[in-house]
Amino acid sequence: MLDNNLVRCVIEDQGGAGVEFSAVNLCGGRENCAYLPFFSECRRLDDLENDTGYWKDTPLWRHFAGTSFSFPNYGAACAVDGEPIPRDGVTAVQPWTLQRYGTDSKSGGVWMLSSMRNSTKGYVIRKLDLLLPGQNVHYTASCVTNNSDEPLQGNAVWSNHIGSPFLETGCMINACAKTWMTGPEKREESGRHNLANGVQFDDLSRIPVQGGRTADYTTVPSPNGFTDSITGRVPRDLTLGWSSVINPRQQMLFFTFFPGPAALQEGDMPINFNNFLFNYGGMDNVPFALYDKGTSQSFSLGCGSGTSMFDLGVEVSLEKGTLMGVDTTVTIPCGESRTLYYATAFLPFENPRIGLNFFSAEESEGGIVVRRTKSWAFIAADSGFTAIRRLLKELIAERSESDI
């Protein structure tokens, strides 16, 4: 648990799943925005051998929750060079080892450093979680070090899954992407879908749906019996990438941000796409329903960003190479490291007009300003990731052989 009196993060070692990201709302109650599906369990590792059904086929469902880092695969399980890779990669399935934790003497932030390794492919991943004082923001740095004698390629995606009580009918979504695509033709067992397949568009309020119509997906509907996903290309000239979900009734803002393509520094891992998964009751198979072809028990919104080919897996990403003109994989040269920086803010806002959605997000002194014509809201934040960059560098420099 990390807590700075404004927000609280609870992160499991199994899969690094974030099961709580909470803040105090305007009513004075502490509210968790992380999605916690009914089928997710905390189970002992020695129970793995006895698993059957969907638990054994997809170990991700065991501890599926609000946040996770996916590497080197995002989406369906696949195999690359003869190595099987589970759904959403080893990082979202295997246990992380807590290395160190403490309080940063320079920034006053509370932090936690965890790690995992893949002996087969020869890479080590270190993840640093940080909360800074006076900010409703969870900062993460996921550093992948390639110790093999071959370049390492894979998907790198940070996923946020939002659920009740924050997510409800009438919530508003937004993102920095201007060019979007719906996913390709879906598998029959992946649920019921509403959006047209493989179509490019530029307006979230007019997404092509099956039958030649369009639908407004900027507002979260009541459960409509469909589950769909879209991905949007992050503009190349942005210094700050972002996406958001607003609950206008509760006056709560969920806002994610990351270094844009124009602000990448040496050693940064690029984030090329915004991703939305509209899980509005279309999953009628186990574990999302109590029985196959049953009533969906799931209502959530996936709101993440990263580099992948939709959620089709790294095998397809490597085969296709690009989507909408940008790479679908990241490459880590031999003996080098690449780090994905990502942050999530969750906070109340005073101006109810922001609940109608905003038109821009801009870096400002001491934080980020979101604007709707003459109305605005301020998010106190380290938008340049200065503190976590410095802290990660210091911690890696201090590591001993036992840390690896």
N, C-alpha and C positions, 0 to 999 in steps of 0.2 A: 504494500500500500504506500502510495505517495500522496501527501496532503500538504497544501499551503494555506489552509483556511478559506480558500475561495473555491478551489476544485479538488476533487479526490479521484485518484486512479487506483484501481485494483487490478493487478496483472497476474495471471496464472503462469506457473512455470511450464505447464503442458501446452505447447504450441504458442507460448507467449500471448495467449488470448487476453484481451482487455475486457473484463466482465463488468467493470464499473467506470464511468466517467461522469461524475456528478457535480452539480453546482447548486447554490441556493437560489430559488426563484423569487419572484416579487411577493409571493404569499408567505415567504419565510421558510418554506419546506425544501429539503434537499432532494433533488430530482436527478435520476440516472437516465441518460439518453441512450445507453448501450442496449442493443437487442439481446435478449436472453431467451432463446427458443425453449419450448417445453421439453424437447427431446435431448437437450444438451445436459450432460452429466459430468461430475467430477468423479473419476474412477481410478483405481490403483493400476499402475503399469503392469503388475503381474496378472491382471485380469485379461490382458490382451489375447492370450492364447485361447481363452474360452469364449471369445466373441463370435457371434454368428450374425447372419443377416447383414443389414446395412452398417452395423458397427464394424464388422470385419472388412466389408468391401470398401467403405469410406470412413477411415478413422477420424477424419476431420469432424464428422458429426458428433463425436464423443464430447468435444469441448468447444463447439462452434459458439462464438459470442461476438461482442461488439467490434473489437479491432483485432487485426492480425497483419503481419508482414509476410508476403508470399514471395519465395525465391527457392529454386530457380524456375518454378512453374506456377502459372496462374490459370485456374480452370480445371478442366477434366484431367483425370489421371492419364499418364502417357508413358512412353519409354523413349529415351534418347541414348544412342550408342549402346543399346542393350541394357541400360540401367532403368528399372521402373521408378517412376517418380509419382508420389501420391497427389491427389487433388490438392491444389493450392500450395504445393511444394512442401519440402521437408520442414521449413521454418514454421509452418502453421500446424504441423502434426507432431513433430518430435519435441521432447522436453528441452528447455533452456536451463543452463546452469548459472545461478546467481554468482557473479564474481565479486563485486564490491558494491557498497552503497554509502551514502553520506550526505553532507551538506557542503556546498561549494563556498569556500571562504571569500571568493571574489564577488560572486553574484548573489550569494545568499540562497541559491536554489537547492532543492533537495533532488537527489539523483539516484539512479540504480543502473548498474552495468551488468548485463548478462551475455552469455555466449553459447554457441553451439558449433559443432564441426562436422564435416562430411569427409570421412577418411577415404572413401572410394574416389571421389573427385578432387580431393586435396584442397578444400577451402574451409576457412574459418569465418564465422559471422559474429560480430560483436554489436549489441544493441544497447544504446544509451537512452534512458528515459529521464526527462528533466521537467520540474516545475519551478518557475521563477516567482519570487515574492511579488505580490501586487498584480498578478496576471492570472486570468482564467484560461490558461493555455497549457496544453501538454505537448512538449517538444520531444521528438524522437530522432535519433541518428542510427541508421542501420548500415554498418560497415562490413563489406564482404572483402576478404583477403584471399587471393588466388595463390596458393603455394604449390601448384602443380607446374609441369613444364609445358602446358598447352593453354591457350586462351580459353577463358570460361565465358560461355554465353548463356543467357537465361532471361526469364521475365522477372521484373521487380515491381511489385504492386503493394501499396498500403491500402487496406480495406477498412472501411467503417460501415458497420451495420447498425442502423438506428431503429429503435423500437419504442413501444409504450413505456411510460406515460407521455414521453415527449412527442413521439410521432403519433399524429391523429389526422383525421379528415380536415382539410383546410390548410395544412402546412404548405409553405411555398419553397420551391427549390430554385437554385441558380448556380452558375458556374462561369469560369472565364472562357471556356471554349466557344468558338463561333461557328465551327463546322463540325457536324455530327454525322454518325452513321448508326443505323439499326443493325442488329446482329444478323448473321446469315441464317439460313433455314434451320430451325430447331429440331432436335430429336423428339420423337413422339413421347418418350418417357420423361421428358423434361418439363411437362406441364402444358397448360393452355396459354396461348399467346395472342396478343392483340395487334402488335405493330407489324408493318410490312417488313419483309426480309431484305437485308442488304441494301437499304436505300440511304442516300446522303441527303441531309437537310441542314438548315441553318437557323431554325426557330423552334425552341422547346414548346412554344404554344401551338405549333402546327406540325406535329410529328405524323408522318404518313402511317396509316393503319391499314389493315387488310380490308379489301373492298373498295380501295381508291379514295377513302375519306382521310381526314386529319383529326388529331385529338390534341387537346391542351394538357401537357404533362407538367406545367409549372406549378400546378396545385394538386396536392395529394387527394385522391378521391376516397370515397368509402370503398370497402373491399369490392372489387369489380370482377373477380374470378380470373384475372390474368396475371402473368408474371413475364416481364420483358426486361431487356437490358439495352443500353445504348452506350456509345463511347464517343468522346469529342476530342478533337485535336487541340492541344494547348497552343495558342498563337506563339510564333517564333520570336516575336519582339517583346514579349512580356518579361518583366523582371520579377513579378510576383504572380504565381499561379494560385488559384483558389476555387472553392466550391462552397455551397452553403445550403442550409435548411432552416427555415424560420417557422416558429409556431406563433401566429399572430394573436391567438386567444390568450396564450400564456405569456406572450411577450418575451420569448426565449429565442436566442440565436445560436445555431451550431455552425461554425465557420472553420474550414480547413484551409491551410495555405502552405506553400512550398516555393523554393527558388525557381523562378521561371527560366526558360531557355536562354534569355539574354543576361541572366545573372549567375549562371553556373561558374563555379570556380574549379581550379584544378583538383581532380580527384572526386568531384561530385558525380553522382549517378543521375542521369536525366529523368524527368517525369514528362512523358510525351502526351498523356491522355487523361482526361476526366472520365470517370465511369459512374454510371447510375444503374442500379438494379431495382426495378419497380416490382417488388414482391407483394402484390395486392390480392393474394388468394388463388393464384393460378397453379400452385404446386399441389396436386392431388395424389401424390405418391408418398410412400413411407420414406423418410421420417416426418415430412411436413404435414402429412395427414395420418390419422390413426390406422388407416388401412389403404391399400392401393385403390385408386379411383374413389377415394373418400372425400370428405369435406376438408379443405385446407384449414389448418390450425395456425397458419402463419401470416403475419401482416408486418412487413418491414421495408426499409429503404436502404439499399446499399449505396454509399456515397464515398467513393475512394478515388485514388489517382495512381498512375504508374505507367509502366511500359510493357505492353502485351498486345496480342492479337485478340481483341475482345476477351472472352473467358474460354478460349478454345484450347489452351495449353501451349507449352513451349514448343512442342513438336510442330504444330501448325505455325507458330510464330517464326521458327527457323525456316520453315518451308516458304512462307510468303515474304518475309523480310521487311516489308513496309506496309503501312496503312495510311491512306490520305497523305502520302508523301513523306512520312516520318517513320523511324525505325520501330519495330515491334519487339526488339530484344536489346539488352545491354551487354557490352563486352568488357571483360576485365582481363587485361594482359597478364602474362606470367609474372609472378612475384610482385604484383601491384594490388592496391586496394581501391575500391570505389564505395562512396557513402551516399545513401538516400536520406535526405533531410525532409521532415514532414512534421507539421504541427496542427493541432486541433484546439479550437477555442469553444467554450460553452458558457454562455452568460446571459443575464436578463438585459433588456433595453427599456428605456423610459419613454421614448417617442413612439406612440402607437402607429404612426405613419410608416415606420420601417417595416411593420408587419404586412404592408402591401407589396413588399419586395423592394429591393434597391437596384440601381442602374449601374453602379461602379464601385470598385474597391481600390483604394489608393493607399500607398505607403505614406506615412506621416511621421513627424518627430514623436518618438515614443510609442508608435503603434500603427494601426491600420484604421482608415476611415471608410465606412460604407455610406454611399449617398443615394438619396432619392430626391431629385430636383433640389429643393431648399432644405429638405430634412436629411439628417445624418446621425450616425451612431459611431462611437469611438471604441476600438478594441485595443487595450493596452497590450503591446506585444513587441517582441524582438524579431521584427520581420526579416532581418538579415541573418538570423540564426547565429549571431556573433558569440553568445555565451556558450551554446552547445558545441559550436565548432572548436572554441578554445578548450573547453573541458574535455572533449573527446581526444583532442591532440595530446593534452597533458596526461590523461589516463593511459592511452596507448604507449606513450613514451615511458611511463613508469612501470609498465607490465614486466613481469618476470617470466621465465620459461614455464612456470606452473600456471600462468594465466592462459596459455595457448591451448 
